[in-house]
Amino acid sequence: MRLVRPGDAGYDEGRRVFNGMIDRRPALIAICETADDVRRALERAASDGLPVSVRGGGHNVAGNGVCEGGLVIHLGGMRGVRVDAASRLAWAGGGATWGDFDAATQAHGLATPGGIVSSTGLAGLTLGGGIGVLRGKHGLTCDNLVGAEMVTAGGDLVTADAELLWALRGGGGNFGVVTSFEFVVYPQGEVVAGPVEFAYDDPRGFLRFYREYCAGLPDEMSCDLLLRSGADGEPRITLLTCWTGDLDRAPAVYAALRARNPINDAAVRRSYVEAQRTYDAISPWGQRNYWKSNGMAELSDGAIEVLVASCDGRRSPLAQIQLEHLHGQVHRTDPASAAVGFHGATYNLLFNAKWLDPAADAENLAWARDSFAAIQPHLAGGAYVNYLLAEPEERIRAAYGPEIYDRLARVKARYDPHNILRLNQNIRPAESAHA
Ligand SMILES: Cc1cc2nc3c(=O)[nH]c(=O)nc-3n(C[C@H](O)[C@H](O)[C@H](O)COP(=O)(O)OP(=O)(O)OC[C@H]3O[C@@H](n4cnc5c(N)ncnc54)[C@H](O)[C@@H]3O)c2cc1C
């Protein structure tokens, strides 16, 4: 374990996270390479009385990977990925990114559903749920997690039993520091993938078309929608598409999109690894971000009105509204097998305020909050915890639903009864959950 302090080389790099609004200065950054390093880091935090944060890929928009004045357990030294092609299993270290995982598994022609930006941490994404382009075929990322090793908040190295594994499939970093993730992986060859963009001249009509298009999508197609501005500053509609099935069938699936005369069509045949890097360039680190998100059962005409008004009222050209379409295996998976509150949603909605100037914070926060308030009558079901900011307990409870939350609280009481790991979408240990 290497300890980095303020003023040391690597301190600023070690405390940096994706969201430019987060600027926390930890007292110590413990760069860990082994599970024993993690145990020693937890021991050190306890002996110095320091709060703890755990950093996987650093993408969490709430900045939960880094803490003010505490000790950061930095897993950047644990990025290894091992693949057993014969048994179709892969193991990843607690600090691996999706870029690391996709490159290692694709070397064997294999993949599992993962994030669409290569620098996103595998740990945080998996522990919160995980929405990737293979979701229609294979479900959420966490649905494919079949084993884990974890250092508990008290410093014990445990192999996940069935109940802990259930909790790690969506319950976040509440229970300990996961040092090894074991996934099922599937054969995956080349894909047809990329953005297909349309003029913003009839957004209501386009959103109704999108709703119908998604309703008929085969499992192999993922199609998410962004209302955003192009390089010219003008609003446009971007579909993030990926066809992961038989390449001969791709033209038929894209035909309805191409019939609507896209202004830009970059959906082409690519390796899966290349497809998984397509959106890196539009996701730079350091921009200011504020997110509001929830599941939606349907994209009603009323919801469309709110989305269009919200797009028209954006305060920053970087801001975007995102709809992720959930279908196929996501809905076929037994909801009792994972600690996820949005398995049944048809869309995951995100108002993503993004801007550069700190002087514009208030107006951008207001845009996301006002948009979220306006869409309330059209929301249903739980929320994806990985898209939430620092939220009160009631919001976390509502995101999971009370049954999942209470079961998670019992698992939390078993592995972290003193809530040492609380810089996350926090589950309060059962004894004090309703104190
Ligand atoms: C540009 C961008 C693209 C994204 N794309 C997707 C996407 O395609 N699909 C999707 O589902 N989500 C996506 N997300 C959301 C993403 O799932 C969350 O931001 C997630 O929290 C990132 O995990 P991380 O490890 O990078 O984050 P971190 O900030 O490092 O950690 C997030 C949380 O997990 C905990 N944690 C991290 N590592 C461990 C560990 N090993 N053991 C225990 N707890 C740990 C941390 O304490 C923290 O609470 C994206 C986010 C961004 C910013």
The ligand as an ORCA input file, in Angstrom:
! r2SCAN-3c Opt
* xyz 0 1
  C     -19.452      9.428    -18.394
  C     -20.253      8.419    -17.640
  C     -20.766      7.328    -18.320
  C     -21.539      6.377    -17.633
  N     -22.050      5.332    -18.348
  C     -22.808      4.416    -17.701
  C     -23.359      3.317    -18.417
  O     -23.144      3.137    -19.607
  N     -24.129      2.446    -17.743
  C     -24.378      2.595    -16.408
  O     -25.071      1.758    -15.847
  N     -23.853      3.626    -15.704
  C     -23.087      4.534    -16.324
  N     -22.563      5.582    -15.619
  C     -22.855      5.703    -14.174
  C     -21.917      4.820    -13.371
  O     -22.493      3.537    -13.236
  C     -21.688      5.410    -11.957
  O     -21.120      6.679    -12.107
  C     -20.802      4.522    -11.101
  O     -20.886      4.989     -9.785
  C     -19.371      4.546    -11.564
  O     -18.583      3.668    -10.820
  P     -17.044      4.042    -10.504
  O     -16.409      2.841     -9.918
  O     -16.422      4.665    -11.695
  O     -17.283      5.195     -9.459
  P     -16.583      5.623     -8.075
  O     -16.880      7.080     -7.996
  O     -15.184      5.197     -7.986
  O     -17.438      4.807     -7.024
  C     -18.842      4.814     -7.038
  C     -19.389      4.192     -5.754
  O     -19.010      2.817     -5.666
  C     -18.213      2.583     -4.540
  N     -17.132      1.674     -4.919
  C     -16.254      1.862     -5.936
  N     -15.448      0.788     -6.031
  C     -15.829     -0.079     -5.059
  C     -15.389     -1.372     -4.670
  N     -14.414     -2.007     -5.323
  N     -16.001     -1.958     -3.607
  C     -17.009     -1.339     -2.956
  N     -17.470     -0.121     -3.308
  C     -16.884      0.502     -4.350
  C     -17.718      3.947     -4.115
  O     -17.460      4.045     -2.768
  C     -18.855      4.849     -4.511
  O     -19.845      4.840     -3.511
  C     -21.770      6.525    -16.249
  C     -21.235      7.619    -15.572
  C     -20.499      8.556    -16.259
  C     -19.976      9.750    -15.512
*
